[in-house]
Amino acid sequence: MAHKFYKSTSQSTNPAKGIILYGKHPVSQAIANPNRVFYQIFATAEVAPEIKSLMAKEKRDVSLLKIVERKEFDKLLPKEAVHQGVAAWVEPLESVALEDVIARCEKIENARILILDQVTDPQNVGAIIRSCAAFGAVALVVQDKNSPQESGAMVKASAGTIEFLPICRVINLSRAIDALKKAGFWCVGLDGYAEVTLDKVNKSGKIALIMGSEGKGMRRLVEENCDQTVKLVLDPKVESLNVSTAAAIALYEFSKF
């Protein structure tokens, strides 16, 4: 089921703003999200009965399903896309307001929020969304202009979990961190040069975890606004981890309290 924060992004009939999702799981999760707006669903003859059955179950308009030859997917998708014979033309999901996220967290004693500072690879963001969903994060917060927009690659990497994880796009991350602090969050930045290791951090209470890009890490002003910076314990032979891998480890650690 979709997260209650989500609303449809559009009441218009202009599909030019839409994106193409692909793969059985991402499309199935989207069909099950009542707030996801569909323009068309494409499926091969082999896959169509399964998709049609799911659409009927979720009270979707089955007339939106179009049976196509497998070669037609080459016109819709990048060559490397693993589509499994199904794709969907949809509207992106709407960003949620930070105020709504904070309100949701008021009743969650050990709420977790992940903040990304200039992580720009859609597949990394998709994998991070999946980890957020897996380890109980309430929401993902990103800076709008320095993060990728929703795309088929991102949704595929998230395995469709983007349908039920609220994503909050803000103009200024430092101001968002300030707002979270005022709401009782302890803001922890992940930094490879920090003195304290993640396993030594008090993990109780509301926590916002901030992660920067693989190359540059957090920007200076964002890092200075953290209540604390911590690092993962790595073998000295390994300088760093992929940001999505590091996020998964950190979210797992913060899920233990």
Order of alpha helices (4+ residues) and beta strands (2+ residues): beta-alpha-beta-alpha-beta-alpha-beta-alpha-beta-alpha-beta-alpha-beta-alpha-beta-beta-beta-alpha-beta-alpha
